[in-house]
Amino acid sequence: MASKQKNNIIELGRFIYSLLVVGYHVQLSYDEENESVDPFECGALAVEYYFFLSGYFMARSLEKLSKDQKNSLLMKYYNFMKNKIKSLLNVHFIAIIAVIIIIAACDRKNFVDKLLPGITSIFLVQMIVVYHGDFEKSLIVPEWYLSSMIICMLIMVPIFLLFKKIISNGIYIVLILLGVMVIIAIIFGLVTSWDLKKNMIFDLRAWGEMNLAMFSYYLSLYVGKQAYGKAMSIFLKVVEIIGYFFPVILGIIPIKQTNQPICMSVTGLCTFCAIFITFANKGNIIESEKVNNAFGYLGRISLPIYIFHPVIIILMDYVYEECPKYAKYLIVFSSALILSFAYRIIADILNKKIEERNKSKKEEKENVMIKEEINVEVKESNGNNKEEEDNNNKMLVKEN
């Protein structure tokens, strides 16, 4: 129960960081020549939080998969990637269809010119094109994070599972993965005379941060086995809270975007510390079940917020180009929240109906099987009775 409570602290983080991304893209949608420093200028640091969470959960899942003796490596790889991609597709395709409709309705003249460069983003593979930085021409630009995460997993997962067969300690495999990243970076650096494009830089950023997060998984296992005194326990709880929420402050307050690399590095370090403390069960525990459930629910709408808000910004740029800043912040934030809650409610209702239907079909199938077994038993019983009756009749005939 404690781990569930602590995970919901992480879910609250998902929600808050998704709002940072919204604020960042709203301020980014204004004139880039504006020299004023606005709130959310460094809101892009939220991506570091998501990369670290993805890396941590990937390490945990791969350790479980490596112990699966029933399925082959290929099947384990397939199941992992299928589940990961499946969790993204519904929200992704809803947003993509909405963007295509908006462009078709508001910009028919340039529809084809805007659609063609964004075709790769329809399939979330825009970041695989590492020889240029045109991910910014994607239909939904912020989805570069999802694309980079998937591409890194496509490479990292089979390497991990393969080496896990001969190396029991996963830490050494993470070091191998970091070595692979360095080799890839050097090769591309030499080929391009170190003129790496944004796509490649962001993919390497994803790979490196997910690898560091895998280290935090193994650190959490070690720390979780340790017994600490009262002073150290309090220290870890304080570090956990600072780790989750100090980057939020950096993402909100007006800081020049030139300081983004520093803010992102700080976020990476803070998230690394916070999640290993959380999963080591050494952090803060929320006792209230209602609060935990609320945090868990907020975490579940973080992905829709992340993906839906660019659709709202695109629509506003077409229909309300001169919208004042305060109004745009208000409209985008409120619309993203409303749409995300609505999506979550509808999705939960549909999932419940599907589960009930599948359960009903399963019960119906089981009932049919039971009836068939009963019929077989009845037939066998009737056959035995008939055979016994025939034998009795033969004996009577003989006696007569």
Long-range contacts (C-beta under 8 A, 24 or more apart in sequence): 2-281, 2-285, 3-279, 3-281, 4-292, 5-285, 5-286, 5-287, 5-292, 6-278, 6-279, 6-281, 6-283, 6-284, 6-285, 6-286, 7-278, 7-296, 8-286, 8-292, 8-293, 8-295, 8-296, 8-299, 9-240, 9-244, 9-278, 9-283, 9-284, 9-286, 9-295, 10-53, 10-244, 10-275, 10-278, 10-299, 11-295, 11-296, 11-298, 11-299, 11-300, 11-302, 12-244, 12-295, 12-298, 12-299, 13-49, 13-244, 13-274, 13-299, 14-49, 14-50, 14-53, 14-298, 14-299, 14-302, 15-295, 15-298, 15-299, 15-301, 15-302, 15-305, 16-245, 16-248, 17-46, 17-49, 17-50, 17-248, 17-251, 17-302, 18-46, 18-302, 18-303, 18-305, 18-306, 19-305, 19-333, 20-45, 20-46, 20-248, 20-251, 20-252, 21-46, 21-47, 21-142, 21-305, 21-306, 21-309, 22-305, 22-309, 22-332, 22-333, 22-336, 23-251, 23-252, 23-329, 23-333, 24-251, 25-142, 25-309, 25-310, 25-313, 26-313, 26-325, 26-328, 26-329, 26-332, 26-333, 27-325, 29-313, 29-317, 29-328, 30-325, 37-254, 37-255, 37-256, 38-254, 38-325, 39-252, 39-253, 39-254, 40-251, 40-252, 41-254, 41-255, 41-256, 41-257, 41-260, 42-250, 42-251, 42-255, 42-257, 42-259, 42-260, 42-263, 42-264, 43-251, 43-252, 44-260, 44-264, 45-247, 45-250, 45-251, 45-260, 45-263, 45-264, 45-266, 45-267, 46-247, 46-251, 46-267, 47-145, 47-264, 48-209, 48-247, 48-264, 48-267, 48-268, 48-271, 49-247, 49-267, 49-271, 50-145, 50-149, 51-145, 51-149, 51-205, 51-206, 51-209, 51-210, 51-213, 52-209, 52-210, 52-212, 52-213, 52-216, 52-268, 52-271, 52-272, 52-275, 53-213, 53-271, 53-275, 54-149, 54-153, 54-210, 54-213, 55-209, 55-210, 55-211, 55-212, 55-213, 55-214, 55-216, 55-217, 56-213, 56-214, 56-216, 56-217, 56-275, 56-279, 58-153, 58-156, 58-157, 58-210, 58-213, 58-214, 59-170, 59-174, 59-213, 59-214, 59-217, 59-218, 60-217, 62-157, 62-160, 62-161, 62-164, 62-170, 63-170, 63-217, 65-161, 66-160, 66-161, 66-164, 66-165, 73-158, 73-161, 73-162, 73-165, 76-161, 77-157, 77-158, 77-161, 80-153, 80-157, 81-150, 81-153, 81-154, 81-157, 84-150, 84-153, 85-124, 85-150, 88-124, 88-146, 88-303, 90-347, 91-303, 91-304, 91-307, 91-308, 91-343, 92-124, 92-143, 92-146, 92-307, 94-308, 94-343, 95-140, 95-307, 95-308, 95-310, 95-311, 96-121, 96-122, 96-139, 96-140, 98-311, 99-139, 99-140, 99-310, 99-311, 99-314, 100-139, 102-311, 102-314, 102-315, 102-318, 103-314, 106-315, 106-318, 106-319, 107-318, 114-139, 115-139, 121-147, 124-150, 125-150, 125-151, 126-199, 127-151, 127-199, 127-202, 127-203, 129-199, 130-188, 130-197, 130-199, 130-200, 130-203, 131-192, 131-197, 131-199, 131-200, 132-197, 132-199, 133-197, 133-198, 133-199, 134-199, 135-198, 135-199, 135-202, 136-198, 140-307, 140-310, 140-311, 141-310, 142-306, 142-307, 142-309, 142-310, 143-307, 144-202, 145-206, 148-202, 148-203, 148-205, 148-206, 149-206, 149-210, 151-203, 151-206, 152-203, 152-206, 152-207, 152-210, 155-180, 156-207, 156-210, 156-211, 170-214, 170-217, 170-218, 171-215, 171-218, 174-211, 174-214, 174-215, 174-218, 177-207, 177-211, 177-214, 178-208, 178-211, 181-207, 181-208, 181-211, 209-268, 212-268, 212-272, 213-271, 213-272, 213-275, 215-272, 216-272, 216-275, 216-276, 217-276, 217-279, 219-276, 219-280, 220-275, 220-276, 220-277, 220-278, 220-279, 220-280, 221-280, 222-280, 223-276, 223-277, 223-280, 223-282, 224-279, 224-280, 224-281, 224-282, 228-282, 233-282, 236-277, 236-282, 236-283, 237-277, 237-282, 237-283, 237-284, 239-273, 239-274, 239-277, 240-273, 240-274, 240-277, 240-278, 240-282, 240-283, 240-284, 241-284, 242-270, 242-274, 243-270, 243-271, 243-272, 243-273, 243-274, 243-275, 243-277, 244-270, 244-271, 244-274, 246-270, 247-271, 297-344, 300-344, 301-337, 301-340, 301-341, 301-343, 301-344, 304-336, 304-339, 304-340, 304-343, 304-344, 305-336, 305-337, 305-340, 308-336, 308-339, 308-340, 308-343, 309-335, 309-336, 312-336, 312-339
